[in-house]
């Protein structure tokens, strides 16, 4: 049998508490086990009865009286003095805590003997004697700290607090402040939404206004857009075109302007009577400059006269123009006159018929561009030349590669200032403007003396060419023009005097007769030059006055009847 016995065994001696340990746990004293009692003697049965059955060899014994359980004794600290050690026992209320309690097992009551005369029957045990209630041992503070407690061991009593009203007021204040913050956030969101709606309406309204006014990119009149863009700096590419008539003689000149800022192209027609300076600074006409000074000298003269940067020269003889039109498959022109076939017989059909959208072949395009009826002004022929140029540009490819291929097809000698590749790129840009309708033709107005007419500096030179009609280069020869108001022919005589005096003559014309002569300068820097011009022509110093010189001249001399013509009798 094991040393540890069942505490409920009636033969197991009950331990006694002899004291408590340092943690408040009871200390028991182990008593030696006693021998089991002999079965009680039954005089009526004539034999001994055991707790487990009948024994025929058992000797009768006198019955023993059960002893009362001994009460445990405790010392001054509440500990048992019999050295009894506690045995573990399960407490159903400690199942939630997962622990065990140590309790002392009390001795079980002795089993009474079975009544005599009933063989083989075990007497019913008497009820156990009442167990004395063991006082709970005192517990120490150290043990209490390590033990678990259950919720039913405590009770809470709500005590009135004088600060409870303050806590309630604080909760009400916190709740009201939270409501105010939420309301403020709600109002802020509403304001943001309203602001976004206003901005969206403003943007939509602004876009609608710009669209209706045609100010958005891609909308509105291209001409109006060009005028709006013209207010700022502009980029222009300008080349000069000379058409040489190899059969009838003469030339026709135009400036081809590509304004990449306003997305517009313009053909500026230049009359042959335009007064320009030759390589020596002497006055000459544009027609003579093309024939005598060639492409390079004429380009420099026009650059100086108009103040516009000209990139290069395209010389196009009439046979090359014919080939170009044939290469493009013909052009369409609104002709203003009928042009007879110069090689046709009398009564043959005309080469060009007057009318709108007339298709012209190569020969017809050359004939129409160079035709000038008897007694007709040069400006009419220039207008026809401009129509042919526009018709060619409308049929020219708008990409640089194909346009360059068309130029190379002509196999003409390219000007060094404008190679075929650069010419093709310029023509492609102009062709794009012509196909979209952003192309126009303008005639440079020139007076009878060849000088620029009044207003030409603003309408053509400044607006289209981006130049400045300035007559004098600061490091060059002063340019002087003459207006003859003597009633006689004094221009040639005054011209010789001025050229001999080292001035550049830029044209002369007739004007109304006047009594006194004037020497007009426009810039204060030219006042001294005007005084020298007056002295050279023999005019008094009082004739020098500030005003507006004619054309591109730095100084304009208005000869009156007081002027004495040199060599006149």
C-alpha positions, 0 to 999 in steps of 0.5 A, a space after each residue: 500500500 502507498 504511503 499516501 492513503 485515502 483520507 476517507 478510509 475509516 482505518 486511516 488515522 486522522 491527522 491533527 493540526 499542530 500549527 501553521 507555516 509562514 504562509 498561513 497554511 495548517 501543519 498536520 501531524 501524521 499518526 501511525 495507522 491502527 489495525 482494523 478492529 475485530 468484528 463485533 461479537 453477536 451472541 444470537 448468531 453464535 459466530 463472528 461477523 466481519 465487515 466482509 462476510 461470515 468467518 466460521 473460524 473466528 473467535 468471539 470477542 467482546 464488543 468495543 465502544 467507539 471512541 469520540 474523536 479527539 479535538 485538535 489543540 492549537 498553539 498561540 498562533 492558531 497552529 495545530 500542535 499534533 503535527 497534522 499535514 493537510 491533504 489536497 482536496 478539490 474545491 468546486 468553487 476554485 475551478 475558475 481559478 485553476 487552483 487547489 485547497 489543502 484541507 484536513 480530512 477528519 476521521 470517519 465514523 466506525 462501522 457498526 456491527 451487523 445485527 446477529 442472527 442474519 448470516 452473510 449480511 453486513 450490519 448497516 453502519 451507524 451514522 457518523 458522529 457530527 464533526 466539530 467545526 474547525 475554526 479558520 486559521 488566521 491569514 497573513 498579509 503575505 499570503 493574501 497577496 498571492 491568492 486569487 479572489 472571486 467577484 462574489 467575495 467583494 461588494 461595491 457600495 456607491 457612495 455619494 460624491 460631492 464632485 459628481 455634479 461637476 463631472 456631469 457638468 463637464 460631460 455636458 460641456 464636452 458633449 456641447 463642444 463636440 457638437 459645436 465642432 461638428 457644426 463648424 466642420 459642417 459649415 466649413 464643408 458647405 462653404 468649400 462646396 459653394 466655393 467650388 461651384 462658384 469657381 466651376 461656373 466662373 471657368 465655364 462662363 469664361 471659356 464660353 465667352 472666349 469661345 464665343 469671342 473666337 479667342 480660344 486656340 483653333 476657334 474664331 477668325 484666323 485673321 483676328 487671331 493673327 492680329 491678336 498675336 501681332 501685338 507681341 514679338 513675331 518671327 518671320 522668314 522672308 525670301 525674295 522672288 525674281 521672275 525673269 521673262 526670257 522671251 519678252 524681257 523684264 522682271 517681276 519681283 515679290 517678297 514671300 513672307 512666312 509669319 510663324 507667329 500669326 500663322 499667316 503668309 503674304 506675297 508682297 509685290 514690289 514695283 520695278 519703279 521702286 527707288 533703291 540704292 545701288 552698290 555705290 550708294 547712288 539711286 536707281 530703280 528696282 528693275 535696274 538693280 535686278 538686271 545690273 546688280 544681280 540677286 545679291 546686290 538687290 537683296 542688300 538694297 531691299 534689306 537696307 530700304 525696308 529694314 527687313 531681314 531677307 533670308 535669300 533669293 529665288 530666281 525663277 525664269 519663265 521656263 522653270 515656272 512652266 515646268 513647275 506648273 506642269 509638275 504640279 498638274 496645273 493651277 487654278 486662278 480667277 483670271 481678270 483678263 483674256 490672254 491671247 496665245 503669243 504663238 498662235 495664229 490670227 483668230 486662234 483661241 486665246 491661251 487664257 480665258 477670263 473667268 473664275 477658277 480657270 485651270 492654267 497649264 504651264 504655258 498659260 500660267 507664264 503668259 498670264 503672269 507676264 501679260 501687260 496690256 498696252 497702256 496698262 499700269 505695272 500694278 495690274 501685271 504685278 497682281 496677275 503675277 501674285 495670282 500665279 504665285 498663290 496658285 502654285 503655293 496651293 498646289 505645292 506639297 506642304 511637307 518639306 521633303 516633297 516640296 524639296 523634291 519639286 524644287 529639285 525636279 526643276 534642275 535650276 541653278 540654286 542661289 547660294 543664299 538659298 539652297 534647294 533644301 532651304 527653299 523647299 522648307 520655306 515653300 512648304 510652310 507657305 503652302 500650308 498657309 495657302 491651303 488653309 486660307 491664311 494667305 494674302 497678297 499686298 502691293 507696296 505703294 510707290 510714288 511717281 518718284 519711286 519713293 515709298 508712298 505715305 503710310 507704306 511704312 505702317 501698312 506693309 513695311 512694319 505690319 507685314 515685313 516687321 521692318 522699319 522704313 528708315 532712310 539712313 544707316 548710322 554708319 552709311 551715307 545720308 539719303 536725300 529725296 527731292 520734291 520739285 515745286 519750282 514749276 520747272 524741271 529742277 530735279 536732275 540739276 539738284 540730283 547732280 549737286 547732291 551726289 557730288 556732295 556725297 549724298 545718296 539720292 533716293 528719288 525725286 517727284 513733282 509737288 505743288 509750287 511754293 515760294 520758299 524752299 524747305 529742308 525737312 528732317 525727322 530725327 534730331 540726330 539728322 538736324 546737322 545733316 539737313 543743315 549741310 544739305 541746305 548749304 550744299 544746295 545754296 539754300 538759306 539756313 532758315 529753310 531747315 525745319 523739323 517734320 516728316 521726310 518722304 519715304 525712306 529718306 533721312 532728309 527731304 528737300 522741297 524746292 521752291 521758286 526761290 531756288 536757283 537752278 544751277 546752269 539756268 540762264 
